[in-house]
């Protein structure tokens, strides 16, 4: 069986499994996959120049579509560049299919060009690894792929192709019927743990809807990491600073993977816990009850309104304090985050860098009108921020939605600058980068190392990069903002990639501002 025929089987089985997006990087050995995908209209192809960007782009698409997304690369160390994005996906049970084209098995360890042992590349992230040998029959390829693609989460497919790698005929595939996933995870009954208790629901942004259902059913406050939501029971988590509330909490229900802030982690670790929609990678959770499925809310019983009212009243007071302090302070990341919460609409999508940008949004999290907020969990720090944002924006706008935004700092931009080099033959998302330039790593001013000898050199990492020139060199138009009165420029519409560069932000002043707000509500 030829490499072309094998690649066509692979593409067909991907479509049957519900894959509608394939991200590829150029390469010879994965060429049969790219060419087979081009021949069908049932899969959307996105091309990225380097493999790391391709993987994070696939991650961004998967965050919005909630479907399996595949990424295909050539043989050798190309596959190694996928690992950070795959680990990120594994932390939230996002289904990425990593396809690493390979040479025939007889060439391994012979010194053949661009040939390594690829099967163990992703052991930290994958739930299943499939090695498809070049001398197998079509039926063997089909059977292995069908079994593997039933797995939810990260899987690794390693197809071994022999030359020739180009088709000798025209393939016009018939429309493939996509299999419907009829697996219905059993819903959890947590009534015995929560009835009559004063508790809180804490959720990651991706699980905000189900978490809101639980909170509403119990009349409990909802604490969420950044998410687009107008749920009335949502409270700005600064209310947690008040010891009187923390002491009165009897139980915590967490939904998804939570724990962005240290205060939230402290609360979770100090109370009895129910964990639902728990990512399967999290196997060591100290909780009364752990479930990968949703909660059956119809059997939950609400307590009186007094508990929730106390929280929402405190939250409202906290928001007023925050707004006043931010209004009186110089331009900062917090003022940018506050502006985004106030001005973005249901047609907008916001992606936040898993650094100070995400923590600013978390600090200010309140009911808002934003259509969708996404972010990486940050197990890989700020890696892949712009690539993930471009993928998410593409998927968001395919649904007929409007402008996407990415809130990030200068270091996060520099770390993933190459992902903004999108091939000119590709569709560009309508994505506006909102860059808070504080000349270094502002997030490190929020941790215990702040102020130690040598801090600025090994943590602050100031640089002399001309961000405007770098972006314009990539043909990305830049608008500069130097004071709060100019923040409205963020919301001027622009097609394609564009950037707002917010300059003159001082890391020390920003850190002191957060400390001031925390002290005021303590």
N, C-alpha and C positions, 0 to 999 in steps of 0.2 A: 504494500500500500504506500502510495507516494506521500510526501510531506504535505502537499496541497490537499489531498483527500483527508488526511488526518486533521489538518487545520479546519477543514469544513465540518468535520464531525464535532470538533471542539466548539466552534461557533454555534452550531445547531443545538448542542446540549446546553450551552450557556443560555441561549434564548429560551429553550424549554424550561430552564430553571428560574426564569424570570429576570435574567440580566438584560437590562436595556441600555447600559452604558459600558463602553470599553475605552480605557485610556491607554494609549500606546506611546512608546518612545521609539525613534527610528533604530532599526537594527536588521541585520541580515537573517540571523537565525529565527527571529520572531516574525520575519517577513511574511511567511505563509499565513499567519494569524491575521495580520493587518490586511492582507489582500482578500482573504476570505470574508472578513468583516465588511470591507468596502462593497462586496458583492450583494449584500443583503440590506434591505431597508428597515429591518427590525431591530437594529442595534445602532446606537449613536456613538460615533467615534470622536474622541478628543485626542489631539496630538500635542505632546510636550517634548521639548528638546532633551531634557535630562530625566533620568529615571526617578530621582527623588521627588522632583516637582510633579511628575506623573502620578506617583503614589499618593501624594497629599491632595492633588486635584481630584483623584478618585475618592478620597476620603471626604472631601467637601461635597461632592455630588451625592454620596451615600447619606450624608447627614441630612440633606434636604429631601431626597426621594424616598428614604427609608427602604430602599431595595438593595439587593446584591449589586455591587459594581466590580468590574474586573479591570485589572491593569496588567498589560503584557509587555515584557522586555526581552532583550536578547540574552545570550549566554555569557558566562563569566561573572565578573564582579558587578555587572549591571544590576543583577538581582539584589546585591547587598545594599544598594541604595534605597530599596523599598522598606527595609526593616523599621525605621522610626515611625513611618505612617502605619505600618501593620501593628506595631505595639500599641500605638495610639488607638487604633480601631478596636483592638482586643479588649481594651479597658472598658469599653462601653458596648461590647457585643455587636459592633457594626460589622456587617457582612462584606468584607473585601475578598476578592478572589485574585490571588497573586499568581500570575502565569509567567514562569521563567523558562523560555525556550532553551533547549539544551542540545548538545551533540549526542550521537549514538553512544551507548554505554561502553562500547569497546574502546572508545577514545579517551575515557577517563584515566588520569594518572599516566598518560603516555607522553605528555609534553605537547599535546595538540594545542594549537592556538585558541585562546579565549575559552578554555575549558577548565572548570574546577568542579569539586564535589558540591552540588547545589542543594541537596535534599535537607541539609541541616541548617540552612541559612536563617530560617525563621522560627526555630524551635521555641523561642520565647513568646511567640504570638499565636501560632497556628493550632487549630483543632484537628486538622486532617492534612496529610501530605499524600499526593498521588504521583507516582512516577510512571509515565506512559512511555513504554519502550517502542522504539522505531520499528521493530519486527513483529509487533502485535497485530492481530486482526482488527478489523473495524468493530466487530462485536465486543472484543475485549476493551477497546477504547471507550465505547459507548457505555458498557456496564460500569467500568471504573468511574467514569465521569458522573453518571447518574447517582451513584452512591455518594460520591464526594460532595456534589452540589446540593444535597439535601441538608447538609450541615449548616447551622446558623453560626455566624462568626467568621473568623479569618481562616481561609483554607489556601493551600499551596498546591498548584498543579504544575508539574514539571514535564512538559511534552518534549520528547527527544525526536528531532527531525533529521533525516538523512537527505543529502543532496540528490536531485535538484530541489531548489527552494522556490521555484517560480511555477505558476500554472501553465499547462499546455492546452487548456481548453477554457471556454467561457462557462461560468457557473451561474445559473439563474435559479436560485433556491426557491422552492415553494414556501409560502408563509407557514411558519412554525407555530403550532398551538402551544401557548405558554401554560405550564402546569400551574394549577391553583393550589396554594398552600392551605390545606384544610386542617392543619394541626391546631387544635384549640387548647392552649395551655390551661390547665385547671386553675380556677381562681381560688385565692386563699381566703379563708374565713378567719379573721382576726378578732371577732367580736369578743371572745372571752378575755382577751388581753386589754381591750380599750374601753369597754362599757363603763360609763360613769367616771372615767378618768379625765383629769385635766392634762392634755398633752399638746404637742405641736407636730405638724407634718413638715418635714424638710426634704426638699427635692432638688435634683439637678434640672437644668433648664429643659432638657429634651423630654422630661416626664411631667411637665407642668400640668397638662390636662388631667391625667389620672390622679395626680397628687391633689389637684383642686377638687376633684370629686370626693376624695377621702376626707379632706378638710371640711368641705361643705356638709358632708353627711354627719360629721361628728361635732360641728360647731367649734372647730379648733382653728387657731391661726396657722397660716401657711407661710413658711420661709423658703424662698426659692433662690437658687443661683440665677444669674441673669437669664431672663426669658421674656419673650413677648407675651404679655398677658394683662388682662384687666380684671382678674379675679378679685372680688371684694375682700376676701379674707387674707389676702397677701399683706404681710407686714414687713417693713424695712427692718433688717435684722439688727440694727443698732439697738432696738428695744431689748435685745438680749443682754446688753451691758448692765441693765438693771438687775441687781441680785434678787430683788423681791420676786421677779418673774421666774428667774432661773430656779430658785429654791422651790417654787410652787409647781413646777412641771413634774408630773408623775411618770410620764412615759413619752417616748419619741418614736414616730413612724418615719423611716427614711424611704424614699422612692428613687431607685436608680443609684448611681454612684455619686455620693455627696462628700462634702468635706473640703471645699475650696478654701475656706478661711479657718484660722486657728480657733477663733471663738466658736464657730459651728462645731468643729471637731471636739473642742472641750466640752460643749454641751452634750453632744452625742455620747461621748465616752463616760459621762457622769450620770447617765440615766438609763433605766431599762429601755431596750430598743427592739422594735419590730422592723425588719428589713425586707422590702418587697421590690419587685422588678430588679433584683440583684444581679449585676453582671456575673457571668459564670466564672470569670477569672478571679473573682473575689471569694476565696474559699476559707478565709480565716476571720470571719466576722463574729464578734462577741455580741450575740443578740438572743433574745428569748425565742425568736422565730425568724427564719430566713426562707424566702421564696423567690424564684425567678419569674413568677407570674404576677398578674394583677390581683387586687383585692376585690372580693365580692362586696360591693358597697350597699347592696339592698338590705343586708342584715345589720348594718351599723345603726347605732342609736345616738342621737345628738344630745349633748348636755345643754344646760341653759345658756343664754346669750352672754351672761356676765363675763365669763372667762375670755371669750373672743373680744368683747367690747373693750375690756381693759387693755388688751394688746393693741387693738387698732387705734385706741385713743393715744396710747404711748407712742405708737408708730407715727401717727399724724404730727404729734409734738416734735418728734425726732426729725421728721422731714422739714418742718418749719425751721428748726435750728440749723440744719444742714444748708438749706437754701439761703438763710441769712448770712451764714459764715462765708459761703461761696460767693455771694453777691458782694461782700465787703472785701474779699481777698483778690490778689492779682490773678491773672490768667493761669490756669492749672489744668492738669488732666481731669480733675474732679469737675471743673466748670465745663469742660468739653463733654464729659459723660452725662452731666446733668442736662446740657443742651440737647444731646441726642435723645434722651428719654422724653424730653418735652416736645420735640419737633418731628421725630420720625413717625410715619403713618403705617397703617395696616398693609399698604402695598410695598413697604420697605423691608429689607433684610439687613441685619447687622451682624458682622462677624468680629469677635474680639480676640486680640492676642492673649495667650495664656500667660500673662505677666501682670504688670501694673494696670494695664488697660482693663483686663477682666476684673481685677480687684476693685478698681474704681467703680465699675458698673455694679459689682456685688455690694459695695459699700452703700450705694445709692438705690439699690433695687426697690422698685415701687410699681404699682399698677401703671401700665403704659399702653400705647396703641401700636407698638411695633409689631409687624407681621410675624417676624421670626428672628430670634437671636441664637447664633451658633458660636461655638468655641471648641477648641481642643481641650482635652483634660490636662494637658501640660506635662504628661509623663516624660516628654522629650523637650521640656522647656519651651522656647519660642521657635523651635524648628518647624518649618513648613507653613508659617502663618499665611503668607500671601498666596501660596499655592492652594491651600485649603479654602481660602476666601474666594479665589477665582472659580474653583469647582462648585462651591456652594452657590455663588452668584449665577453661574450658568444654569444650574438646575432650578434655581428660584425664578429666573426670568423665562425659562421654558414653560413654566406654569402660567405665564401671562402676567406676572407681577412686575413691579417697578424697580427702581434703583436699589442696589446693594451698597453697603458701606462696610469698611473694615477699619476698626479702631486699633491702632498699634503705636508703639514707640519707635524711636529712631534706631535702637539696637535691633529690635525685631525686624524692621525693614531691611537693615543691612545684612542680617543673618540669612534672609530669604530673598534677596534682591534678584537673584538669577531667575526665580520663578515668574518674574514679570516679563521675561523675554519669551513672549508667546509667538509661535510661528505666524507669519503674516497671512498664511492660508487658512488660519483658524478663526472661528467666531470669538470676538472679544466680549466679555461680560460688561454690562454697565455697572462698574464697580468704582466707587470713590474711596481712596485711601485717606483716612483721617489720621495724620501722623503727629503725635505729640513729641516734639523734639526737645528733650531736656539734656541732650549731650551726654548720654550714658545710660547706665542701668538703674533707673529710678526705683525699681522694685526692691533693690538691696537696701534702700534707706528705710524699709519697713521691717527689717529683720534685726536680730540681736547683734550682728557684726557692725552695724552702723557706728561709725566713730572710732573703730579700732585703728591702730597704727597701720598704715599702708592701704587703708580702705579704698581710696580713690584709684589706686593702681590696679588692684586685683578684683575689686567689685564694681566701682564706679565706671571704669573703662571709658573715659572721655575720648573723643575722636575729633578729627578735623575734616570729616567728610562733608562735602558740599551736597547735601541731599537734593536740593533743587536741580543742580546740574546733572547729578546722577539720573534722576527721574526723567528730566527732559532729554537726556541722551538715549533713553529708551522710548522716546516719542510719547511720553506721558505728560500732559499739560499740568502745571502746578499753580495753585493759587495760595499766596501766603497770608497768614493771619497772625497778627502780633498783639492784639488786645481783644477783650471780651466783646466789645461792640461790633467786631467783625465776624463773630461766630456764625452769623446768618449766611455767610458765603458758603458754608458747608452744604447748604441745601439747594444751591443753584444747580439745576439739572444739567447733566452732561452725559453724552453717550460714550461708550467705550471706557477705557481706563482713564482715571483722572486722580489728582491728589490735592489734598488740602494740607499744607505744611504749617503747623502751629509752632512758632518759634518763640524763643525768649522765655521758656518755662524753666524755672529753677528747681532742681531736685530737692534741695534742702528746704526751701519754702513749701514745696508740696508735702514733704514728710511732716513738717511742723503743722501744716493745715489739718492733716488727718489726726494728728495727736490732739490738736485743739478741739476738734469736733468730738473725739472720743471722750475727752475730759469733761466736756459740757454735758454729755448725756450719762456720765457715770454716776 
